[in-house]
Amino acid sequence: TLSSAAALKDTTMQTEIGNYEERMATLESTFFQNFATTNNDLHSRLDQLNMDAMMSLANSTNHWWGRVEELNDMATKQFIHHTKTEADLQNELITLSSAAALKDTTMQTEIGNYEERMATLESTFFQNFATTNNDL
């Protein structure tokens, strides 16, 4: 009976060891399957984050370039406006300077003509005065 009890105990131990090895194999298999799934999920998420980061960078860059182009357009329009305004002011200055020079020349001519007419009138007046005085 001692030997049958030992045999029973040995069989029970062998069964438990067999069950333990099966459970360990199942646990290892499940662990590595879960690890592979988690690893695949991690890589998938990293790929998505990288894609999102690249899209965000592309969108930010496009937006930035849009702002740069907008500022360049504004600067160009401002330069054109400034240049046109400056040209208009220069043309106005030239026109006014020319008109003032022409008016000055006209006035000088009129003053010269006035002096000639006054000299002629004075000469005529005094000739007529002398003639009238002699006639008296």
PyRosetta script that sets phi, psi and omega in degrees:
from pyrosetta import init, pose_from_sequence

init()
pose = pose_from_sequence("TLSSAAALKDTTMQTEIGNYEERMATLESTFFQNFATTNNDLHSRLDQLNMDAMMSLANSTNHWWGRVEELNDMATKQFIHHTKTEADLQNELITLSSAAALKDTTMQTEIGNYEERMATLESTFFQNFATTNNDL")
pose.set_psi(1, -30.4)
pose.set_omega(1, 177.9)
pose.set_phi(2, -67.3)
pose.set_psi(2, -37.5)
pose.set_omega(2, 179.6)
pose.set_phi(3, -72.5)
pose.set_psi(3, -34.4)
pose.set_omega(3, 177.4)
pose.set_phi(4, -71.4)
pose.set_psi(4, -32.9)
pose.set_omega(4, 176.9)
pose.set_phi(5, -67.8)
pose.set_psi(5, -39.3)
pose.set_omega(5, 178.8)
pose.set_phi(6, -67.1)
pose.set_psi(6, -39.5)
pose.set_omega(6, 178.9)
pose.set_phi(7, -65.2)
pose.set_psi(7, -40.5)
pose.set_omega(7, 178.6)
pose.set_phi(8, -65.4)
pose.set_psi(8, -43.6)
pose.set_omega(8, 179.1)
pose.set_phi(9, -63.5)
pose.set_psi(9, -40.7)
pose.set_omega(9, 178.9)
pose.set_phi(10, -63.4)
pose.set_psi(10, -43.9)
pose.set_omega(10, 179.5)
pose.set_phi(11, -64.2)
pose.set_psi(11, -43.0)
pose.set_omega(11, 179.2)
pose.set_phi(12, -61.7)
pose.set_psi(12, -43.3)
pose.set_omega(12, 179.7)
pose.set_phi(13, -65.3)
pose.set_psi(13, -40.8)
pose.set_omega(13, 179.3)
pose.set_phi(14, -64.8)
pose.set_psi(14, -38.1)
pose.set_omega(14, 179.1)
pose.set_phi(15, -66.4)
pose.set_psi(15, -44.9)
pose.set_omega(15, 180.0)
pose.set_phi(16, -64.1)
pose.set_psi(16, -40.4)
pose.set_omega(16, 177.2)
pose.set_phi(17, -63.5)
pose.set_psi(17, -41.6)
pose.set_omega(17, 177.8)
pose.set_phi(18, -63.1)
pose.set_psi(18, -44.3)
pose.set_omega(18, 177.7)
pose.set_phi(19, -63.2)
pose.set_psi(19, -40.4)
pose.set_omega(19, 179.1)
pose.set_phi(20, -62.2)
pose.set_psi(20, -44.7)
pose.set_omega(20, 179.8)
pose.set_phi(21, -64.5)
pose.set_psi(21, -39.2)
pose.set_omega(21, 177.5)
pose.set_phi(22, -64.7)
pose.set_psi(22, -44.7)
pose.set_omega(22, 180.0)
pose.set_phi(23, -63.1)
pose.set_psi(23, -41.4)
pose.set_omega(23, 178.2)
pose.set_phi(24, -63.2)
pose.set_psi(24, -41.4)
pose.set_omega(24, 178.4)
pose.set_phi(25, -64.2)
pose.set_psi(25, -41.5)
pose.set_omega(25, 178.3)
pose.set_phi(26, -65.1)
pose.set_psi(26, -44.4)
pose.set_omega(26, 179.2)
pose.set_phi(27, -62.8)
pose.set_psi(27, -44.0)
pose.set_omega(27, 178.6)
pose.set_phi(28, -62.7)
pose.set_psi(28, -44.0)
pose.set_omega(28, -180.0)
pose.set_phi(29, -62.1)
pose.set_psi(29, -46.4)
pose.set_omega(29, 179.0)
pose.set_phi(30, -63.6)
pose.set_psi(30, -42.5)
pose.set_omega(30, 179.3)
pose.set_phi(31, -59.1)
pose.set_psi(31, -48.8)
pose.set_omega(31, -176.9)
pose.set_phi(32, -70.4)
pose.set_psi(32, -31.6)
pose.set_omega(32, 174.8)
pose.set_phi(33, -66.5)
pose.set_psi(33, -45.5)
pose.set_omega(33, 177.9)
pose.set_phi(34, -64.0)
pose.set_psi(34, -40.2)
pose.set_omega(34, 178.3)
pose.set_phi(35, -61.6)
pose.set_psi(35, -44.2)
pose.set_omega(35, 179.4)
pose.set_phi(36, -63.9)
pose.set_psi(36, -43.7)
pose.set_omega(36, 179.2)
pose.set_phi(37, -62.8)
pose.set_psi(37, -46.0)
pose.set_omega(37, 179.3)
pose.set_phi(38, -62.6)
pose.set_psi(38, -42.2)
pose.set_omega(38, 179.1)
pose.set_phi(39, -63.1)
pose.set_psi(39, -44.0)
pose.set_omega(39, 177.4)
pose.set_phi(40, -62.5)
pose.set_psi(40, -42.2)
pose.set_omega(40, 177.5)
pose.set_phi(41, -62.2)
pose.set_psi(41, -42.5)
pose.set_omega(41, 179.0)
pose.set_phi(42, -60.3)
pose.set_psi(42, -47.2)
pose.set_omega(42, 179.3)
pose.set_phi(43, -64.5)
pose.set_psi(43, -38.2)
pose.set_omega(43, 177.8)
pose.set_phi(44, -63.2)
pose.set_psi(44, -43.4)
pose.set_omega(44, 178.5)
pose.set_phi(45, -66.3)
pose.set_psi(45, -41.3)
pose.set_omega(45, 177.1)
pose.set_phi(46, -62.0)
pose.set_psi(46, -41.9)
pose.set_omega(46, 176.6)
pose.set_phi(47, -61.0)
pose.set_psi(47, -42.9)
pose.set_omega(47, 178.8)
pose.set_phi(48, -64.4)
pose.set_psi(48, -42.4)
pose.set_omega(48, 177.7)
pose.set_phi(49, -62.4)
pose.set_psi(49, -41.9)
pose.set_omega(49, 177.2)
pose.set_phi(50, -62.2)
pose.set_psi(50, -42.3)
pose.set_omega(50, 179.1)
pose.set_phi(51, -64.2)
pose.set_psi(51, -43.8)
pose.set_omega(51, 177.9)
pose.set_phi(52, -62.3)
pose.set_psi(52, -41.3)
pose.set_omega(52, 179.2)
pose.set_phi(53, -63.8)
pose.set_psi(53, -42.6)
pose.set_omega(53, 179.0)
pose.set_phi(54, -65.2)
pose.set_psi(54, -40.2)
pose.set_omega(54, 179.1)
pose.set_phi(55, -65.7)
pose.set_psi(55, -41.2)
pose.set_omega(55, 178.8)
pose.set_phi(56, -63.6)
pose.set_psi(56, -42.8)
pose.set_omega(56, 177.7)
pose.set_phi(57, -62.8)
pose.set_psi(57, -43.2)
pose.set_omega(57, 179.5)
pose.set_phi(58, -63.8)
pose.set_psi(58, -43.7)
pose.set_omega(58, 179.2)
pose.set_phi(59, -64.6)
pose.set_psi(59, -43.4)
pose.set_omega(59, 179.0)
pose.set_phi(60, -63.0)
pose.set_psi(60, -42.7)
pose.set_omega(60, 179.6)
pose.set_phi(61, -63.9)
pose.set_psi(61, -44.1)
pose.set_omega(61, 178.3)
pose.set_phi(62, -62.2)
pose.set_psi(62, -42.5)
pose.set_omega(62, 178.4)
pose.set_phi(63, -63.6)
pose.set_psi(63, -43.3)
pose.set_omega(63, 179.5)
pose.set_phi(64, -61.4)
pose.set_psi(64, -45.7)
pose.set_omega(64, 179.3)
pose.set_phi(65, -64.1)
pose.set_psi(65, -35.5)
pose.set_omega(65, 175.9)
pose.set_phi(66, -61.1)
pose.set_psi(66, -42.2)
pose.set_omega(66, 178.1)
pose.set_phi(67, -66.1)
pose.set_psi(67, -40.0)
pose.set_omega(67, 178.7)
pose.set_phi(68, -62.4)
pose.set_psi(68, -44.1)
pose.set_omega(68, 179.0)
pose.set_phi(69, -64.7)
pose.set_psi(69, -39.6)
pose.set_omega(69, 177.9)
pose.set_phi(70, -62.4)
pose.set_psi(70, -43.6)
pose.set_omega(70, 177.8)
pose.set_phi(71, -65.7)
pose.set_psi(71, -38.3)
pose.set_omega(71, 176.7)
pose.set_phi(72, -63.3)
pose.set_psi(72, -42.2)
pose.set_omega(72, 177.6)
pose.set_phi(73, -61.9)
pose.set_psi(73, -43.3)
pose.set_omega(73, 179.5)
pose.set_phi(74, -64.1)
pose.set_psi(74, -41.9)
pose.set_omega(74, 179.4)
pose.set_phi(75, -64.5)
pose.set_psi(75, -41.3)
pose.set_omega(75, 179.0)
pose.set_phi(76, -64.3)
pose.set_psi(76, -44.7)
pose.set_omega(76, 178.9)
pose.set_phi(77, -62.7)
pose.set_psi(77, -40.8)
pose.set_omega(77, 178.7)
pose.set_phi(78, -64.5)
pose.set_psi(78, -41.0)
pose.set_omega(78, 178.5)
pose.set_phi(79, -63.4)
pose.set_psi(79, -44.5)
pose.set_omega(79, 179.2)
pose.set_phi(80, -62.5)
pose.set_psi(80, -45.2)
pose.set_omega(80, 179.5)
pose.set_phi(81, -61.0)
pose.set_psi(81, -46.0)
pose.set_omega(81, -179.5)
pose.set_phi(82, -62.3)
pose.set_psi(82, -44.8)
pose.set_omega(82, -179.4)
pose.set_phi(83, -63.3)
pose.set_psi(83, -43.2)
pose.set_omega(83, 179.6)
pose.set_phi(84, -64.5)
pose.set_psi(84, -43.8)
pose.set_omega(84, 179.6)
pose.set_phi(85, -62.4)
pose.set_psi(85, -43.1)
pose.set_omega(85, 179.2)
pose.set_phi(86, -63.5)
pose.set_psi(86, -42.2)
pose.set_omega(86, 178.5)
pose.set_phi(87, -63.7)
pose.set_psi(87, -42.0)
pose.set_omega(87, 178.4)
pose.set_phi(88, -62.5)
pose.set_psi(88, -42.6)
pose.set_omega(88, 178.7)
pose.set_phi(89, -65.6)
pose.set_psi(89, -39.4)
pose.set_omega(89, 177.2)
pose.set_phi(90, -64.4)
pose.set_psi(90, -42.4)
pose.set_omega(90, 177.8)
pose.set_phi(91, -62.8)
pose.set_psi(91, -41.2)
pose.set_omega(91, 178.4)
pose.set_phi(92, -63.9)
pose.set_psi(92, -42.0)
pose.set_omega(92, 178.4)
pose.set_phi(93, -62.7)
pose.set_psi(93, -42.8)
pose.set_omega(93, 178.9)
pose.set_phi(94, -63.7)
pose.set_psi(94, -43.9)
pose.set_omega(94, -179.7)
pose.set_phi(95, -62.6)
pose.set_psi(95, -46.8)
pose.set_omega(95, -179.1)
pose.set_phi(96, -67.0)
pose.set_psi(96, -38.6)
pose.set_omega(96, 178.0)
pose.set_phi(97, -65.1)
pose.set_psi(97, -41.9)
pose.set_omega(97, 178.5)
pose.set_phi(98, -64.6)
pose.set_psi(98, -43.4)
pose.set_omega(98, 179.6)
pose.set_phi(99, -64.0)
pose.set_psi(99, -41.0)
pose.set_omega(99, 179.0)
pose.set_phi(100, -65.6)
pose.set_psi(100, -40.9)
pose.set_omega(100, 178.4)
pose.set_phi(101, -64.6)
pose.set_psi(101, -42.0)
pose.set_omega(101, 178.0)
pose.set_phi(102, -63.8)
pose.set_psi(102, -43.1)
pose.set_omega(102, 179.3)
pose.set_phi(103, -63.8)
pose.set_psi(103, -41.1)
pose.set_omega(103, 178.8)
pose.set_phi(104, -62.0)
pose.set_psi(104, -44.5)
pose.set_omega(104, 179.2)
pose.set_phi(105, -63.4)
pose.set_psi(105, -42.0)
pose.set_omega(105, 178.8)
pose.set_phi(106, -62.2)
pose.set_psi(106, -43.8)
pose.set_omega(106, 179.8)
pose.set_phi(107, -64.4)
pose.set_psi(107, -41.2)
pose.set_omega(107, 178.8)
pose.set_phi(108, -62.5)
pose.set_psi(108, -41.1)
pose.set_omega(108, 178.6)
pose.set_phi(109, -64.7)
pose.set_psi(109, -43.9)
pose.set_omega(109, 179.0)
pose.set_phi(110, -62.8)
pose.set_psi(110, -40.7)
pose.set_omega(110, 178.2)
pose.set_phi(111, -63.5)
pose.set_psi(111, -42.9)
pose.set_omega(111, 177.7)
pose.set_phi(112, -61.7)
pose.set_psi(112, -45.0)
pose.set_omega(112, 178.4)
pose.set_phi(113, -63.2)
pose.set_psi(113, -40.0)
pose.set_omega(113, 179.5)
pose.set_phi(114, -62.1)
pose.set_psi(114, -44.2)
pose.set_omega(114, 179.8)
pose.set_phi(115, -63.7)
pose.set_psi(115, -40.5)
pose.set_omega(115, 177.4)
pose.set_phi(116, -64.0)
pose.set_psi(116, -43.7)
pose.set_omega(116, 179.7)
pose.set_phi(117, -64.0)
pose.set_psi(117, -41.5)
pose.set_omega(117, 178.8)
pose.set_phi(118, -63.3)
pose.set_psi(118, -41.4)
pose.set_omega(118, 178.7)
pose.set_phi(119, -63.2)
pose.set_psi(119, -41.8)
pose.set_omega(119, 179.4)
pose.set_phi(120, -65.5)
pose.set_psi(120, -43.1)
pose.set_omega(120, 179.3)
pose.set_phi(121, -63.7)
pose.set_psi(121, -42.2)
pose.set_omega(121, 179.7)
pose.set_phi(122, -63.3)
pose.set_psi(122, -44.8)
pose.set_omega(122, 179.9)
pose.set_phi(123, -62.5)
pose.set_psi(123, -45.6)
pose.set_omega(123, 179.9)
pose.set_phi(124, -63.9)
pose.set_psi(124, -42.4)
pose.set_omega(124, -179.4)
pose.set_phi(125, -59.9)
pose.set_psi(125, -48.1)
pose.set_omega(125, -176.9)
pose.set_phi(126, -71.2)
pose.set_psi(126, -31.1)
pose.set_omega(126, 175.0)
pose.set_phi(127, -66.6)
pose.set_psi(127, -44.9)
pose.set_omega(127, 178.5)
pose.set_phi(128, -65.1)
pose.set_psi(128, -38.1)
pose.set_omega(128, 179.7)
pose.set_phi(129, -64.3)
pose.set_psi(129, -43.6)
pose.set_omega(129, -179.6)
pose.set_phi(130, -66.5)
pose.set_psi(130, -41.0)
pose.set_omega(130, 178.6)
pose.set_phi(131, -64.1)
pose.set_psi(131, -43.8)
pose.set_omega(131, 179.6)
pose.set_phi(132, -65.9)
pose.set_psi(132, -38.6)
pose.set_omega(132, 179.8)
pose.set_phi(133, -67.1)
pose.set_psi(133, -38.8)
pose.set_omega(133, 178.4)
pose.set_phi(134, -68.8)
pose.set_psi(134, -36.8)
pose.set_omega(134, 179.5)
pose.set_phi(135, -67.6)
pose.set_psi(135, -28.2)
pose.set_omega(135, 179.6)
pose.set_phi(136, -74.7)
pose.dump_pdb("model.pdb")
